[in-house]
Amino acid sequence: MPHNFQDGSYPVDAVFMPVRNVNHSIHSYGNRNEKQVVTVLEIWTNGSLTPKEALQEASRNLIDLFIL
């Protein structure tokens, strides 16, 4: 049973993980002269954000990491 503080608030877990699962696959199409590569991402979230938003945020974080 959760315990509330004197001011009526409840402690909340500080870890926010909206992404539940991610899968990826890479497919190559075409012949020797013309090849195309397609990357498929499957993203499952807890509903607090869309898969597209999760990908955008992850991309921004990765870019920020390499810009340093």
WOKA-V889886 format. One record per backbone hydrogen bond with DSSP energy under -0.5 kcal/mol. CO is the residue of the C=O (numbers start at 1). NH is the residue of the N-H. E is the energy in kcal/mol with one decimal. If there is no record, write none. Layout:
((CO/NH/E) (CO/NH/E))
This chain:
((3/11/-0.6) (5/8/-1.9) (9/5/-2.5) (14/16/-0.7) (15/17/-0.7) (18/20/-0.6) (18/46/-2.4) (21/44/-2.9) (23/42/-2.9) (25/40/-3.1) (27/38/-3.2) (29/36/-2.7) (33/35/-0.5) (34/31/-1.2) (36/29/-3.2) (38/27/-3.0) (38/40/-0.5) (39/41/-0.5) (40/25/-1.9) (41/43/-0.5) (42/23/-2.3) (44/20/-2.5) (44/21/-1.4) (49/47/-0.5) (50/54/-2.3) (51/55/-2.3) (52/56/-2.4) (53/57/-2.5) (54/58/-2.4) (55/59/-2.4) (56/60/-2.3) (57/61/-2.4) (58/62/-2.3) (59/63/-2.5) (60/64/-2.7) (61/65/-1.9) (62/66/-1.7) (63/67/-2.0) (64/68/-1.1))
